[in-house]
Amino acid sequence: MGSKTRLLSLLTPVQLLQAFFCIILALTLALHAILSSTSTLLLDHNIRLVLSQHRIALFSLLWCTLVALLAYLSTRPRPVLLLDYACFRPDTDRKCSYETCEYFVRRSRRYNDVSEQFMSGIYHKSGLGDETYVPSFIFQNDYEAKLQSALEEAEEGMTAAVDALLAKTDVPASAIDLLIATCGMFAPCPSLTSLLVHHYRLPESTTTYNLSGMGCSSGAGAIDLAARILKSSRKIRYALVVITESISLNWYFGDNRSMLVTNCIFRVGTAAVLITNDPAKRGVAKMEFLHSLRTHHGADDASYRAAYQEEDDAGTVGVALKKDLIRVAGEGLRAHIRLLAPKVLPWSQLIQYAYHVVTGWVRKGDQKQKVPDFTTAFEHMCVHTGGKAVIESVGRLMQLDDSVTEPARMCLHRFGNTSSSLVFYELAYFDAKGRIKRGNKIWMLAFGTGFKVCSLVWRALRDSVMEPDNPWKDCIHSYPMKTW
């Protein structure tokens, strides 16, 4: 069955139409021969009589049935399968403990005493551990991040993740015909996709998209874009999605408190994901793409400026995380899950939620706002690891137990906020723990500047296992941490 489906998917709509026309013509001729006087001797007299009297209706039914089948096969959406993914883990000498951060801040002589104390307090409350990773310029003597530093950071992470991914999927780079790269805060010229095309010598026919300025939701947004393209394509395609962030040129060397926070929580991270619309790959794929939802709340002034790149009073560029960011995230999430719930929740939860809404309206809103139980729809959740306050806020709003937010909290502790790639480091945590079983549903939830909320829903096609390139391989025995 898989080979037949694969053969059909290789045909263009015109070729498919020609093939079905030939089939219809052949069946018509065969039916005409059966109904001829010489062949009908083999048929029962009554059956022969009925077929002879309704020959035109029979031919019409045959044609309509085959045309409808052709229309269905031509328009049905393609299954989108995640073959595999890989997360980049830098070398051990790039680990950044609190002492390393303190040494860098003081030796750089770019901050006043008040800013140093502020960053120290933020770091200790951030939920980050002492084994997160930072760019190489942090360990250099001049403490200056240049364009070359940012390019090296991006190329190192992207090529390492892609190399690991192509090696374990056994898919050659020449088979990639759709490439999407996303980086929230770094957009060099030529683009990051051009860097990858040049490095891997991808064919001229490769379609590329380069996304930037979308913050921590851009990874989920890039997967959504790839899935939409693959679903609508009649051709078997492989899509490579590379998700990274660049810290080098976005390290803030000023004294604005709202901008100093980014220095304390953002760390190095990259993920590469290979997805396809080839149904024959279902047997080797990790997950199947089910749903996606993206909501944008940028029309609201507070949402638009909640995380905003600008110059401080001294003219130094930084990203300001405003005080009402948590409130904006909460409101954005409420609006998002109202749209997501009908797509994913079981009927029992939807009925309970509708009942609560109606009774609350009748009682003029006296009741506390109810949030549906999303654990009835998903076995696992990859919650946005934007920071300790963000994780706790999502947990409170959605009434999630600590066991549900555990992967997000542990991911923040081990790798920090890796921005758009963070949900795949959480997925790697589930794989390292062996928690995902075939048939389980996984929800990836990410927030982004603007303000955006993005969800991806997957179904596992096989049990998770610890793989040699899993970024948690050498430390998973230490997690979850008892204190955080």
Secondary structure, DSSP 8 states (H G I E B T S, - for coil): -HHHHHHHHHS-HHHHHHHHHHHHHHHHHHHHHHTSTTTGGGS-HHHHHHHHHTHHHHHHHHHHHHHHHHHHHHHS----EEEEEEE----GGGEE-HHHHHHHHHHHT-S-HHHHHHHHHHHHHS---S-EE--GGGGSSS----HHHHHHHHHHHHHHHHHHHHHHHT--GGG--EEEEEESS---SS-HHHHHHHHHT--TT-EEEEEES-GGGHHHHHHHHHHHHHHH-SS--EEEEEEE---GGG---S--HHHHHHHHHB---EEEEEEE--GGGGGT-SEEEEEEEEEE-TTSHHHHTSEEEEE-TTS-EEEEE-TTHHHHHHHHHHHHHHHHHHHHS-HHHHHHHHHHHHHHHHTTT-S------GGGT-SEEE---S-HHHHHHHHHHTT--HHHHHHHHHHHHHH-B-GGGHHHHHHHHHHHHT---TT-EEEEEEEETTTEEEEEEEEESS-----TT-TTTTTGGG-S-S--
